[in-house]
Amino acid sequence: VDCGHATSIATYAFFSCNTLKAIVLRSTEMVSLANTIALRNCYCLTGTVDETYNPSGGKGVVLVKRAMLNGYLNATNWSGLGLQFKALEDYTAEGSIYGELDESKILAEFYGAAELPSVPSNPGSGEIM
């Protein structure tokens, strides 16, 4: 899910999105996560083994601005989830946080599949609810 330039993610924003594999945060500010419930039961994103949704225990990714990687790794609510953060610039065609995602690069590294499913995006700013 490409969250655009959102600055916060609400309590139940991605609750039970069992097969969510990637979140893209393009904001130049830290995106606040209301609490860990927002990502509860996101088995593929967190790498939690689940017989139905993630039998292999594969782990998804959260793409953020390179300069903010350490901030997310230590941020309240984000840090305790064991998420895999990567530099967004490495996964865009233009090498910037504003560039179009290079889906083949994401797929090749994380999923080994030919295509990502189409997902809704939020090109605006504000809170993801």
N, C-alpha and C positions, 0 to 999 in steps of 0.2 A: 504494500500500500504506500503510495507516495503522498505524504502528508503536507507537501508544499512547504509553506513558511509558517505553519502553525507554531504557536508558542506554548501550548499546553495540551495535554491529553487527559480527558475526563475519566472518572472512576470506572465506568463500564464500556469505554470506547472500543476495546477489542476483546472483551470478555467472551470466552469460549469460541474464539475464531480458531478452531482446532487445526486448520491446515495453513494458517498464515505463516509464510516463510520469510518475508522481508518487510521491513519498515524503512522508509526513506524520510529523513528529517533534513530539510534544506535550510532551515532557519539559521541565521547567523548568531542567534542567541540560544542559550540552553533551553531545550523544550522541557517543561516541567511535566512530570508524571504524577497525577493525583495520588495514586497509590498502586500497589502491586496487583490489586484486583483487576485493574485495566488490562492486564495481560494474563490473567489466570486462565488455565486450560488452553493456552496457545502452545500446544504440544510441539508442533514443528519449529516454531520460533525459538523456544527455550531448549529444544533438544530432549524433551521428556519422552521416554519410550511409552507408547500407547498402542495396544494391539490393533485398534481400528484406524487411528489417524496417523500414527508415526511409529510403525513397528520396528523400523531400523534405528530409531533414535537420532536421525539426522538433525542437524542444528541449523536454524535460519540465521539471519543477519540483520543488524540495524546499521544503516549507512548514515553517517554524520560527517560534518565538515572536519577535515583532518586536524585542524588546530584545536578541536573540541573533544577529541577522543579521550584524553585523560580525564576531562571534566565529567563525561558520562560514566566512565568506569568508577568514579568516586562519588557520583551524585546520589542524593537520597532517593530512594525507591528504584532507580535504575541499577545501582550497583549490586543489590542483593539478588538480582534475577538470573545471574550467570549468563547474560546475553553476550553474543558475539558482536562487537562493534568493529566496523571497518570504515576506512576513509572513503567518503562518497566520491571524491575526485578521481579515485582509481576505477570507478565503475560508470563514468559518463564518457560519452564519445569525445567531448571537448576538454575533458580534464578539469572541469570546474563544478561547483555545486549547482550551477544553473543549467548545465548541459543535459541533454537527453540521455537517459539511462542506456547503457550498452548491455542489453538483456543477455546477449550471447555470452558475455564475459561472466555475468552473474551465474548463469546456468552452467557454464562449463566448470566453474570453480566449486559451486555449492550443490548443484542438483544433478548434473550430468544429463539433463533433458534437452529436448530440442526447442521448447517454447515455454515461456511463463504464461500462466493463465491470465487473461485480461482482468485487471483489478481497478476499482474506482480510485480516483485521485481527488485530492482537495487542493487545487492550485492557489486558493486564497490564504489568508492568514487568520489567526485566532485560535480557538479551541476546537479540538476534534472531539466530537461527542458520540 
